């Protein structure tokens, strides 16, 4: 029984080593955007899930600096009723 567990653990470690992560580049950094406009609902909708939640940076590929600005712009546009809080 000990042999099987050792083999399973070894296979798991090898599987973790084989994972390759793609580096996503920030769209805002590439285009040279300084400020994200909260009035541009079409742009901001790309960064919302189907339920209206703000997507994480690891899914969208946005850098940390622009993720903070993006979330602030989304919150402002929600407050002004440009974007919905909930999507039904």
Helices and strands as residue ranges (DSSP letters): H 2-18, H 27-31, H 41-45, H 57-60, H 64-79
